[in-house]
Amino acid sequence: MAYDVIVVGARVAGAATALLLARAGLHVLAVDRVSFPSDAVSSHQVQVPAVARLARWGVLDRLVAAGTPPARAVRLDSGRVVLTGRYPAVDGVDALYSPRRTLLDAALVDAARAAGAEVRERFRVEDLVRRDGVVSGIRGRSGRGASVQELARLVIGADGKHSFIASAVGAEAYRSVPPRTFASYGYWSGVPLDGGELHHRAGLVAAAFPTNDNLSVVYVAAPLTEFGVARRDLPAHYLAGLDRCGDLGHRVRAGVLAERLRTTPDQPNLLRASWGPGWALAGDAGAVIDSVTAQGITHALADAESLAGAVIAGFGGTLPLASALAVRHRERDGRLRPMYDLTVRVAGLRPRRIDHALLAALARRPSEVGRFLGVLAGVVPADHYFTPRVVLPLIGSAAVDRLRG
């Protein structure tokens, strides 16, 4: 049986892409090595624009029904200044959510199935099928079963930052910045939160947000240069970082770690060519950034929507498929670039004097805090905010001259 599209990888980007393509009437097969529900290392946060997408697709209700708490207000503590504000709304959505991946991924997989996509779990792709240099399908197997071949007009790799598909097609990487941080997070009971918390210090970023099952997910990013020493006692390093964040360390120490601490030093920053003859990439397979700005899920959902739109246009004759995928590639890079650049800078974990001055100015103008939080959530493009036209009126030209001097 030939498919219109085969999606390799059925987590956030892959399941969302399969969902949207199936709803458009395409014959879709999605495969994944794991079965769902299944956990994954994750930044957890579904930023406001991504929540708005889930609401449009009818998936948000599943997260809410499962008791995923919204975070409408956030407290940002720089060590010098504390800001409190609310996120700007997008399409009537004014909160972010931090669902467990066991819930989010399964909800998207179920929605893809309900839309008519075929989903095969525990299926490992072993090779690509090519005809005259064009990718035309996959070979793989379920468990220990016999190898099978499936054909499609397009194969989409949504199989993560170490994508087999990207490697198999030789997708060129560019704008690559080596990992700068390592991240640790844990699920804690007895650490109630009134909304979300962000803590920025020299050499440290921490975050705490409510998640499912009355737990809080508490995250710490530290310089990768510390990992060799930190790995001797990762829990101690993690808690010592939280102790630098106001009373957060005290509150966490008073709670109970519900599951083991997760830690990863595998945080690359790169973009890849996102399409070629018979193939395309989605989510982290095509573009990945440090978790310090918690944009991975949000990027995956936006990328799925953009890619699905291009495929639908290409298959529907609105544009040749190659042209539609090329347009989508340029759109992806244009959309992602401001957050990519901001993330790489934040991942340096070295706040600048002008950053401190901006936060101090925002503390004097609470009405502006929401727009700043909108930048961190991806509602307001970073390159539209961090400009002289916006920043100068806030902190004053004389202050800028002193800070640059």
C-alpha positions in Angstrom: 0.0 0.0 0.0 1.4 3.4 -0.9 0.8 6.4 1.3 0.8 10.1 0.5 3.1 10.8 3.4 5.1 8.8 5.9 6.1 10.6 9.1 9.0 9.1 11.0 8.7 10.0 14.6 5.4 10.5 16.3 6.1 12.8 19.2 5.1 16.4 19.2 6.2 17.5 15.7 5.5 14.2 14.0 2.1 13.6 15.6 1.0 17.1 14.9 2.1 16.9 11.3 0.3 13.6 10.8 -2.8 15.1 12.5 -3.0 18.1 10.2 -2.3 16.1 7.0 -4.8 13.4 7.8 -7.5 16.1 8.5 -6.8 17.4 5.1 -7.7 14.0 3.6 -4.2 12.7 2.9 -3.3 9.1 3.5 -0.7 9.2 6.3 1.4 6.7 8.1 3.3 7.7 11.2 5.8 5.4 12.9 7.8 5.6 16.1 10.3 3.4 17.9 8.3 3.7 21.2 4.8 3.0 22.3 2.6 5.7 23.8 2.3 7.0 26.5 6.0 7.4 26.7 8.2 9.9 28.5 10.9 12.1 27.0 13.5 14.6 28.2 11.7 17.9 27.7 11.6 21.6 28.6 7.8 21.0 29.2 6.6 24.5 28.5 4.0 24.9 25.8 4.2 28.6 25.3 1.1 30.8 24.7 1.3 30.7 20.8 1.6 26.9 20.9 -1.3 26.6 23.4 -3.4 28.6 20.9 -2.6 26.1 18.2 -3.5 23.1 20.4 -6.8 24.9 21.2 -7.5 25.4 17.5 -6.8 21.7 16.8 -9.0 20.5 19.7 -6.2 19.0 21.7 -6.0 21.5 24.6 -9.2 20.2 26.1 -7.5 16.8 26.7 -4.7 18.5 28.6 -7.0 20.5 30.7 -9.3 17.5 31.4 -6.2 15.7 32.7 -5.6 18.4 35.2 -2.8 20.3 33.6 -2.7 23.6 35.4 -2.4 26.9 33.4 0.3 29.5 34.3 -1.1 33.0 33.4 1.3 35.0 35.6 5.0 34.7 35.9 7.6 36.0 38.3 11.0 36.9 36.9 13.8 37.3 39.4 17.2 38.5 38.2 18.8 38.7 41.6 18.6 42.5 41.4 15.0 43.0 40.2 11.8 41.1 40.5 9.2 41.5 37.8 5.7 40.0 38.0 3.3 40.1 35.0 1.0 38.2 32.7 1.5 36.8 29.3 -0.1 38.6 26.3 -3.0 36.7 24.9 -3.0 34.9 21.5 -6.3 34.1 19.9 -8.0 34.4 23.3 -5.4 32.1 25.0 -3.5 33.9 27.8 -1.7 31.0 29.6 1.1 28.6 29.0 0.9 24.9 30.2 3.7 22.5 31.2 2.2 19.1 30.6 4.0 15.8 31.2 5.2 14.4 27.9 3.4 11.1 28.7 0.2 13.2 28.4 1.0 15.6 25.6 2.5 13.2 23.1 -0.2 10.6 23.7 -2.9 13.3 23.2 -1.4 14.3 19.8 -1.0 10.6 18.7 -4.6 9.9 19.6 -5.8 13.0 17.8 -3.8 11.9 14.7 -5.4 8.5 14.8 -8.8 10.0 15.2 -8.2 12.2 12.1 -7.5 9.0 10.1 -3.7 8.7 10.3 -2.3 5.2 10.7 0.1 5.1 13.6 2.5 2.2 14.1 4.2 2.1 17.5 7.5 0.2 18.2 8.5 0.4 14.6 12.1 1.0 13.8 13.1 2.6 10.5 16.3 0.9 9.2 16.7 2.4 5.7 15.1 4.7 3.1 13.8 3.5 -0.2 15.1 5.6 -3.2 14.1 5.7 -6.8 16.3 7.6 -9.2 17.8 9.6 -6.3 14.4 10.5 -4.9 13.3 9.2 -1.4 10.2 7.2 -2.0 9.6 5.3 1.2 11.1 3.5 4.2 12.2 0.0 5.3 11.9 -1.1 8.9 10.3 -3.6 11.3 8.0 -3.8 14.2 9.8 -5.4 17.2 11.4 -8.6 16.0 9.1 -9.0 13.0 10.1 -9.2 9.4 11.4 -6.2 7.5 8.8 -4.4 5.6 8.8 -1.7 2.9 6.3 1.2 2.8 6.2 3.7 0.0 5.0 7.3 -0.1 5.1 10.5 -2.1 6.9 12.2 0.7 8.8 11.0 3.8 9.0 13.4 6.7 11.7 13.1 9.4 10.3 14.2 12.8 12.7 11.9 14.7 14.4 14.5 16.9 17.7 16.3 17.1 19.7 13.1 16.2 17.4 12.4 13.3 18.1 9.2 11.3 16.3 10.7 8.4 18.4 13.9 8.4 21.5 11.8 8.5 20.3 9.4 5.8 19.6 12.2 3.3 22.7 14.2 4.3 20.7 17.3 5.4 23.2 20.1 5.7 23.6 21.8 9.1 24.2 25.5 9.3 24.1 28.3 11.9 25.6 25.7 14.3 26.6 26.8 17.8 28.2 24.2 20.2 26.2 23.4 23.3 26.6 26.0 26.0 24.6 24.6 28.9 23.5 21.4 30.6 20.1 21.1 32.1 18.6 19.2 35.0 15.0 19.0 36.1 12.9 17.2 38.6 9.2 16.7 39.5 8.5 17.9 43.1 5.5 17.5 45.4 5.0 19.9 48.2 6.3 22.9 46.1 3.2 24.9 45.4 3.5 27.6 42.8 1.4 30.7 42.1 2.0 30.7 38.4 5.5 30.3 37.0 8.9 31.4 38.1 12.0 32.3 36.2 15.3 33.0 37.9 18.3 34.5 36.0 21.7 34.7 37.6 25.3 34.9 36.3 26.0 31.3 35.3 22.5 30.0 36.0 18.9 30.0 34.7 16.2 28.3 36.8 12.5 27.8 36.2 9.6 26.4 38.1 6.1 25.7 36.7 3.1 23.6 37.8 2.6 20.3 36.0 0.3 17.3 36.2 -0.5 15.3 39.3 -0.1 18.3 41.7 3.6 18.3 40.9 6.0 21.2 40.0 8.7 20.8 37.4 11.8 22.6 38.5 14.6 23.2 36.0 18.2 24.4 36.3 20.6 25.3 33.4 24.3 25.7 34.2 27.4 26.2 32.0 28.5 23.1 30.2 32.0 23.7 31.5 30.7 22.7 35.0 29.3 19.4 33.9 32.5 17.4 34.5 32.5 18.4 38.2 28.7 18.5 38.6 28.2 14.9 37.3 30.0 13.6 40.5 26.9 14.6 42.4 24.2 16.0 40.1 21.5 16.4 42.8 23.8 18.4 45.0 24.8 20.7 42.1 21.1 21.1 41.2 20.1 22.1 44.7 23.1 24.4 45.1 21.9 26.2 42.0 18.4 26.6 43.4 19.8 27.9 46.6 21.0 31.0 44.6 17.4 31.7 43.5 15.8 33.6 46.4 13.7 31.2 48.5 13.2 28.7 45.7 15.9 26.4 47.0 14.4 26.4 50.5 10.9 25.6 49.1 12.3 22.8 46.9 14.3 21.3 49.8 11.0 21.3 51.8 9.3 19.3 49.1 9.8 15.7 47.9 11.4 14.6 44.6 8.7 12.4 43.1 10.9 10.8 40.4 14.6 10.7 39.6 16.3 13.8 38.5 16.7 14.2 34.7 19.9 15.7 33.4 21.2 16.2 29.8 24.4 17.9 28.4 23.1 17.2 24.9 21.9 20.7 23.9 23.0 21.7 20.4 22.0 24.8 18.5 21.7 24.3 14.8 19.5 24.6 11.7 19.4 22.0 9.0 18.3 22.1 5.4 14.6 21.1 5.8 13.7 19.4 2.5 15.0 17.7 -0.6 13.8 15.2 -3.3 11.1 13.2 -1.6 11.9 14.2 2.0 11.3 17.0 4.5 12.2 17.5 8.2 10.0 18.7 11.1 10.7 20.0 14.6 14.1 19.2 16.2 15.1 17.1 13.2 15.3 20.3 11.2 16.1 22.9 13.8 17.1 22.6 17.5 18.0 25.1 20.2 19.1 25.1 23.8 16.2 24.4 26.3 17.1 27.5 28.3 14.3 29.4 26.6 11.9 26.4 26.6 10.9 26.8 23.0 11.2 23.3 21.7 7.6 22.2 21.9 6.4 25.6 20.6 8.8 25.4 17.6 7.7 21.8 16.9 4.0 22.7 16.8 4.6 25.8 14.6 6.8 23.9 12.3 4.3 21.1 12.0 1.6 23.6 11.0 3.9 25.3 8.5 5.1 22.0 6.9 1.6 20.6 6.7 0.4 23.7 4.9 3.2 23.4 2.4 2.6 19.7 1.8 -1.2 20.3 1.3 -0.4 23.2 -1.1 2.1 21.1 -3.0 -0.1 18.0 -3.3 -3.2 20.1 -4.1 -1.6 21.8 -7.0 -1.5 25.3 -5.5 2.3 25.2 -5.9 4.7 22.6 -7.1 5.7 20.6 -4.0 9.4 21.7 -4.2 8.4 25.3 -4.4 6.0 25.0 -1.4 8.7 23.3 0.7 11.3 25.9 -0.3 8.9 28.7 0.7 8.2 26.9 4.0 11.9 26.6 4.7 12.5 30.3 4.3 9.5 31.0 6.5 10.8 28.6 9.2 14.2 30.3 9.3 12.7 33.7 9.4 10.3 32.8 12.2 12.9 31.0 14.2 15.9 33.3 13.8 15.0 35.9 16.4 14.4 33.3 19.1 17.4 31.3 18.0 19.7 34.3 18.4 18.1 35.2 21.8 18.4 31.6 23.0 22.1 31.4 22.1 22.7 34.7 23.9 20.8 33.6 27.0 22.5 30.2 27.0 25.8 32.1 27.5 24.5 32.7 31.1 26.2 36.0 31.3 23.7 38.8 31.8 24.9 42.1 30.3 24.8 45.5 32.1 22.2 46.6 29.5 20.0 43.6 30.4 20.1 44.6 34.1 19.3 48.2 33.1 16.3 47.1 31.0 14.9 44.9 33.9 15.3 47.8 36.3 13.4 50.1 33.9 10.6 47.6 33.5 10.3 47.4 37.3 9.5 51.1 37.2 7.0 50.6 34.4 4.9 47.5 35.3 2.6 48.1 32.4 5.5 47.1 30.1 6.3 43.8 31.8 3.7 41.9 29.9 5.2 42.8 26.5 8.6 41.7 27.8 7.2 38.4 28.9 5.7 38.1 25.5 9.2 38.1 24.0 10.2 35.2 26.3 7.1 33.3 25.3 7.5 33.9 21.6 4.4 36.1 21.3 6.5 39.2 20.4 9.5 38.6 18.1 12.7 39.3 19.9 14.1 41.4 17.0 11.0 43.6 17.2 11.6 44.3 20.9 15.3 44.5 21.4 15.7 47.6 19.3 16.7 51.2 20.1 13.2 52.3 19.2 11.8 50.1 22.1 14.7 50.0 24.6 15.8 53.6 24.5 12.5 55.1 25.7 12.6 52.6 28.6 16.1 53.0 29.9 17.1 56.4 28.4 19.8 57.3 25.8 22.2 58.6 28.5 22.0 55.3 30.3 22.7 53.4 27.1 25.8 55.5 26.5 27.1 54.8 30.0 26.4 51.1 29.6 28.2 51.0 26.3 31.1 53.1 27.5 
